[in-house]
Amino acid sequence: MLPSQMMKGILDNCILIVIAQEDTYGYDISQKLKSYGFSNISEGTIYPLPLRLEKNGCLTSEFRKPASGPNRQYYTIPNTSHLKIQDFMKHWQD
């Protein structure tokens, strides 16, 4: 597996893990990933991933009005993605 393909697979699963903790939006996802050590990955790399995950059925989204500021697209994971996370964690720990 090429390093970029491996990173994409890891990032996909890390994004699912972040969203499994609580429904969230793109900027918050990127900030949480940076706090977990993905500081060298640009937001331009991160932002398309939730959209692709949604297209693949791993996420759902809806626009919500926060307490302040413009509407944001919040992502939620369906129950099937919890199984995907468990499988990833099992293989990651092996």
N, C-alpha and C positions, 0 to 999 in steps of 0.2 A: 504494500500500500504506500502510495506517495505521501510525504509529510503533509502536504496541503489537504489531501483527502482524509488523512487521519485526523487532522485538526478540525476539519469540517464536521466529522462524525462526533468528535469530542464536544465541540461547541454546540452542536444540535442537542446533545444530551444534557449538557450543562444548562442550556437555556430552558429545557423542560424541567430540570431540577429547580431552577430559580422560580419559574412560574408555578411549580407544584407547591412552593412555600406560601405563595399568595398571588392572586391575580395582579398583573402588573403591566406596564407599558414599556415601549422601546428604550427610552432614555434610562429608565430605572434598571432595566435588564443590563444595559451596557455598564452602568455604574456598579452594579452588584458583581458582574463578571470581573471588572477591574479590581474590585476589592478582594476577589478570590484569586488574584494573581495573573489575570489576563490583561495586564496593563499595556502590552505592546500591540494589541489588536484594536484597529480603528473602529469607530462607530459605523463607518461605511461598510465594514465587513459584517458587523453584527446585525444591523437593521434589516437586511433582506432575509435573514435566517428565520425569524418568526413568521414572516409572510410565506416562505416556502414550507415551513412546518404546518402552517394552517392549510395550505393548498393540499398537503399530503394527509390531512385529517388528524394530525397530531395535536393541533391547537384549535381553539375557537376564539373569536374576538368580537368585541362590540365597542362602540364609541360611548364614552362616559364623560360627564361633566364633573371635573374635580372641584374642590372647594374654591379654588382660584385658577385663573388661566383658561386656555382654550380646551375644547374637548380633546380627549386622548383615546387612542385605540388600546384598550386593555385586552390582554390575552389570558385565557383560561385553558387548562388542560382537561380533556375528557378522561374518564376512568381507564380507557384503553392505554393512554399514555403513561399512567402510573405503572402499568405492567411493563412497558418499554423501559421506564426508568429502573425498575427492579432488575430487569434482565441486564441492563447496562452496568449497574452497580455490582451485580454478581460477577460478570465477566471482568470488570475493572479490578476487582479485589483479588481475582485468581492470579 
